[in-house]
Amino acid sequence: MCPVVELHEVQKTYRLGKAEVPALRGISLAIVPGEFVAIAGPSGSGKTSALNLIGCIDKPTAGRIIFEEEDITEISLPALAATRREKLGFIFQTFNLIPVLNAYENVEYPLLLQHFSTLERKQRVMRALEQVGIADRAKHKPNELSGGQRQRVAIARALVGDPRVVLADEPTANLDSVTAGEIIALMRRLNQEQGVTFIFSTHDPRIMQAAARLVHLRDGRIDNQNGKSFQEAAHA
């Protein structure tokens, strides 16, 4: 099975004034379709930088990034807008819902940028809301929803375009322990039943435990990888 995304000796250095701050120091990583992978490590280890590069939000200082067998390293971020819009889904720790829109409208919003018909948008949005168990809150605005419900809306928004990969940056950080457990179980179910590829940046030991593969970063390098191989996890 061909990887959906590959990092080859990727480096990322940020400039702060006259100082250069290395975030990634030559990491290589391959993710195949259907994986449930957690990128973990202490603050400053480079895990969010890695997620931003995989998500075509940032560009590497050196190394190569391959997405669906295409080298996208030299493609500009504006030119990668269609890739972000159509092939990637994003889940954030702060939910990032638009407060003046209800749950249905928040999930529908990315589809408005893809020129789907009104009927297809409705079908996709309701299917996504049903998948995350919150269709009965479709007309509620974010301030009328609990934290867990808002994160379910955010997950539905990430899934509504049928992305190749969903990137989740600390998705349980602002949730209580019970709700966080429910959200992790939901994402794991979507992964197992529908083959959605999830890549997490996380401190949460529960996500690390649920992941089929744990990639641990330290000081911008892969310290170790452990857990089941993709083939073992697929048959577990």
N, C-alpha and C positions, 0 to 999 in steps of 0.2 A: 504494500500500500504506500503510495507516494505521500510525503508530508504535505500538509496544507500550508505550513509556514516553517522556514528554516532561518536560523541566524548562524552566520559563519564568521568566527573571529571578530565579533562586533565590539567596537569600542564607542564610547560616548563620553565626551569631555565638555563641560560647561565652562563658560568664561564669566567670572565675577570680577568686574573691574579689570585689573591687570593680572589677576590670578586665574589659573586654569584648575578646575576641579574635576578629576576623573570620576565618572559614575559607573562606567562599565569598562573592563580592562581585557577585552578579548574573549567574549563568551560564544560558545557554539551550542545550538539547541535545535532540535527538530520536533515538531508536533504533528501527529497524524490525525486524520479525521476521526472524531468520536472519542478523543481523549478527554480526561478530567484531571487537569494538571494544576498544581499549586506551586507558585514561585514565592518562596519565603526567605526570610532573613531579617536581621536587625535593621533599624532605621539607618538609612544611608548606605545600605548594601547594594542598591541599584535595581531593586525589583520593580519599582514604578517606572523607572527609565526603560527597563526591558519591555514592560507592558506598553508603554507609549510608542516604542519602536515597532513592536508587533502590530499595534493598532494604527500605524501610518499617521500618528499624531506628531512624530518627531523623526529626525533623520540621524543616522549614525555618523560619527566622526570618521570611522574607518570600519572595514569589514563589509560583508554583503548580507542582504535580506532577500529571501526568495519567498514569494507568495504564490501558491498554486503553480509552481514550476516556472514562474516568471521572476526574473531579477528586477526588483523594484528599487534598488539602492539609489540609482541616479534619477529616478522619476521625482519631480518636485511634489511638495505637499499639496498644492492646489490641483495638480494633475491626478493626485490620488484620491480626490474627493469622491469620485464614483465608487472606488474600492471601499472606502469607509462607509459610504451610504448603503451600498448594496450587498456587501459581503461580510461586514463586521457589525456586531452588536456590542453595546457598551452598558455596563452597570456600574454605578458609582456609589461610594459610601454615603454621600449626601443626597442621594436619590435624583437630584437635578430635574425635578418635575417643574413644569410651568404652572405657577400658582393660580393663574386666572383661567386655566383650562381644567375641565373635569378629567376623570381617569380615561374615558373613551377618547377624548380629544388629545390627551398626552400620548397615548399609544398610537393614535392615527397620525400624529404630526410628522414623523419621518416618512410616511407613505405619501404625504402631500408633495414631497420633493422628488418622488419617483413616478409621478403621472399615472397612478392607478385610477381606474374608474371608481365612481362613488360606491357602486355595488361591491366591487372587489375589496375596496378599503374596509367597508363594513364587515364583510365576511372574514377578512384577515384579523381585524381588531377584535371582533367577538370571539374568534377562535383563540387568539392569544390570551384574552382575559379569562376565558374558560379554562385554558391550560394551567393558569396560575391560580385558579379558584377564586376569582374576584369579579366575575361577570355581574354579580348583583350590586356592585359598587360603581358601575360604569358611569353614572351621572354625578358621582361625588367628586368634589374638588380636593386637592391634596390636604388642605387644612381640616377636612372632614374625615380624614383617614388616619389610622394608627401608623406607626413607623413600619410595622410589618406589612400592612396593606400598601403603603406607599412603595416599599421595595418590591412587592409583587407587581405593582403597576410598572415599575422600572424594568423588571424582568420581562414583562409582556411587551413593553416598548422595544427592548433589545431583540426579542424573538420575532416580532411582527413581520419583518422583512425577509424571514428565512435566511439568516446569515450563515456563512461557512463557519465562523468562529464568534463566540461571545467572550469578551474580555471583562473581567470583574475586578475592580480595584477596591479592595477592602470592603466587600459588600455587606458584611455583618458588623462593621465597626460601630455603627450608631444604633444597634438593636440590643434589646435585653437578651439574656441567655436562652430563654425559652423560644422567643421569636427567631433568634439567630439559628437555633437548631431546626426550626420549621423551614426556614429559607434554604438552609443547606440541603435538607432532605428534598425540597422541591427541585432545586437545581440538579441534584443527583438523579432524581426520577426523570427529569427532562433529558438528561444525558443518557441514561440507560434505555429509556423507552423510545426516544426519538433520535438518538445519535447526535445530539447537539454537542459540539466541541466547546468546552469551557477551559479558559486559562485564567487563573486567579493570581493576584498579588495580595498577600495576606500575612497577618500576624496571628490569625485565629487558629489555635491548635485543632479545633473541630474540623475546619476545612482541610487542614493538613492531614488529619486522620481519614477524612472521607476521600481524599484525592487518590487516584490510582497511581499517580507519580508525583513525588515531591522533589522539586529542584531548589536546593538551598544555596543562596548567594551570600557571600561575605566579601566586603571590600571590592565589589565590582567583578568578582570572579565566581564561577560555580564551585562551591565548596564540596558538594556531593549531591548525588541523585539517588533516591531510593524509592521503594514501593514496587508494586507489580509492574511488569512490562505491560504494554498495551495489549498484546495478544492474551496474556494471562487475565487481565482485567476484563477483557471482552467476553471471556468465557466463565467469569466468576459467577 
